[in-house]
């Protein structure tokens, strides 16, 4: 993708990396829902993402350096983790959520996280990014065998 | 669109409004390039947007309340303006640009605006939003006839 960018504009470069609604929603679920496995991501999807779309977007996100995939869990058991680059999208998601709160009809139950992010502001986003780093960027603990 | 949202999550609600790369790029060009007419938007497009895609996205943006269309200029002469809702996307664009500057290869000439927005921070975005309000939300001046 990097070599095929339509222009060198930084906004374009960013939207080429994830300016696709499903890509953004998959990242949202890994980031805020801590959903790390294919089946979880599909089964809990509020927007009912189709499995072929999920598979495609996960592959692209790994290729573009926004997720890493731990192959120790083969197939659908693989664990996906955020990268430093995708963790730095927290403020983007905070602003996307804040805009949606103000300009679109939303569901009270699903508003809560966006409201917290909006109220917390940059200091809270930064603390949250540190939490994500601790969860996603630390070397994976030895896998427990399914019994 | 509003009634067909896939979920009531504020992030989803936002990306359903413009989580499409072309939609974002059209808004970017109206917002930062002050390109207000179909032909301008197409001819100056760094990413060479196709005319059918541009026509579709402009129509959707008007339908969703992110642009208004001044029909005084018939056909391709119509003038598009931002709305209060789309002006409030300035911080989203600032963050998108900042992320692209840091995590994607970009073109020095096209980096300048994103660098300025990034350096300026929230105070500058807010001043810029006021400028956009003055340009886009004030009642249109009487049109000059093309001579």
Contacts between the chains, C-beta under 8 A, distances in Angstrom:
chain1	res1	chain2	res2	distance
A	2	B	104	7.0
A	2	B	105	6.1
A	5	B	104	7.6
A	5	B	105	7.4
A	6	B	46	7.3
A	6	B	47	3.8
A	6	B	48	7.1
A	7	B	46	3.8
A	7	B	47	5.0
A	7	B	107	7.0
A	7	B	110	6.5
A	8	B	105	7.1
A	8	B	106	4.7
A	8	B	107	2.4
A	8	B	108	7.9
A	8	B	109	7.7
A	8	B	110	5.0
A	8	B	111	7.6
A	9	B	28	7.8
A	9	B	46	5.9
A	9	B	47	7.8
A	9	B	100	7.6
A	9	B	106	6.8
A	9	B	107	7.0
A	9	B	110	4.2
A	9	B	114	7.7
A	10	B	96	7.6
A	10	B	97	4.5
A	10	B	98	7.7
A	10	B	99	7.8
A	10	B	100	3.2
A	10	B	101	4.8
A	10	B	104	6.9
A	10	B	106	4.7
A	10	B	110	7.0
A	10	B	111	5.8
A	10	B	114	4.0
A	11	B	24	7.2
A	11	B	25	7.5
A	11	B	28	5.3
A	11	B	93	6.1
A	11	B	96	5.1
A	11	B	97	4.9
A	11	B	100	6.1
A	11	B	114	6.6
A	12	B	21	7.8
A	12	B	25	6.2
A	12	B	28	7.8
A	12	B	46	7.0
A	12	B	47	5.9
A	12	B	100	7.5
A	12	B	110	8.0
A	13	B	100	4.0
A	13	B	104	3.7
A	13	B	105	7.1
A	13	B	106	5.3
A	14	B	96	4.5
A	14	B	97	7.0
A	14	B	99	5.1
A	14	B	100	3.8
A	14	B	103	7.9
A	14	B	104	6.6
A	15	B	21	4.5
A	15	B	24	4.9
A	15	B	25	6.9
A	15	B	96	6.7
A	16	B	21	6.5
A	16	B	104	7.8
A	17	B	100	7.9
A	17	B	103	7.6
A	17	B	104	6.4
A	19	B	19	6.7
A	19	B	20	6.9
A	19	B	21	3.8
A	19	B	24	5.5
A	20	B	19	6.9
A	20	B	20	7.4
A	20	B	21	6.9
A	21	B	12	7.8
A	21	B	15	4.5
A	21	B	16	6.5
A	21	B	19	3.8
A	21	B	20	6.9
A	24	B	11	7.2
A	24	B	15	4.9
A	24	B	19	5.5
A	25	B	11	7.5
A	25	B	12	6.2
A	25	B	15	6.9
A	28	B	9	7.8
A	28	B	11	5.3
A	28	B	12	7.8
A	46	B	6	7.4
A	46	B	7	3.9
A	46	B	9	5.9
A	46	B	12	7.0
A	47	B	6	3.9
A	47	B	7	5.0
A	47	B	9	7.8
A	47	B	12	5.9
A	48	B	6	7.1
A	65	B	103	7.9
A	85	B	99	8.0
A	85	B	103	4.6
A	88	B	99	6.1
A	88	B	102	6.9
A	88	B	103	7.0
A	89	B	99	6.3
A	91	B	95	5.1
A	92	B	92	6.9
A	92	B	95	4.6
A	92	B	96	6.2
A	92	B	99	6.2
A	93	B	11	6.1
A	95	B	91	5.0
A	95	B	92	4.6
A	95	B	95	5.6
A	96	B	10	7.6
A	96	B	11	5.1
A	96	B	14	4.5
A	96	B	15	6.7
A	96	B	92	6.2
A	97	B	10	4.5
A	97	B	11	4.9
A	97	B	14	7.0
A	98	B	10	7.7
A	99	B	10	7.8
A	99	B	14	5.1
A	99	B	85	8.0
A	99	B	88	6.1
A	99	B	89	6.3
A	99	B	92	6.3
A	100	B	9	7.6
A	100	B	10	3.2
A	100	B	11	6.1
A	100	B	12	7.5
A	100	B	13	4.0
A	100	B	14	3.9
A	100	B	17	7.9
A	101	B	10	4.8
A	102	B	85	8.0
A	102	B	88	6.9
A	103	B	14	7.9
A	103	B	17	7.6
A	103	B	65	7.9
A	103	B	85	4.6
A	103	B	88	7.1
A	104	B	2	7.0
A	104	B	5	7.5
A	104	B	10	7.0
A	104	B	13	3.7
A	104	B	14	6.6
A	104	B	16	7.8
A	104	B	17	6.4
A	105	B	2	6.1
A	105	B	5	7.4
A	105	B	8	7.1
A	105	B	13	7.2
A	106	B	8	4.7
A	106	B	9	6.8
A	106	B	10	4.7
A	106	B	13	5.3
A	107	B	7	7.0
A	107	B	8	2.4
A	107	B	9	7.0
A	108	B	8	7.9
A	109	B	8	7.7
A	110	B	7	6.5
A	110	B	8	5.0
A	110	B	9	4.2
A	110	B	10	7.0
A	110	B	12	8.0
A	111	B	8	7.6
A	111	B	10	5.8
A	114	B	9	7.7
A	114	B	10	4.0
A	114	B	11	6.6
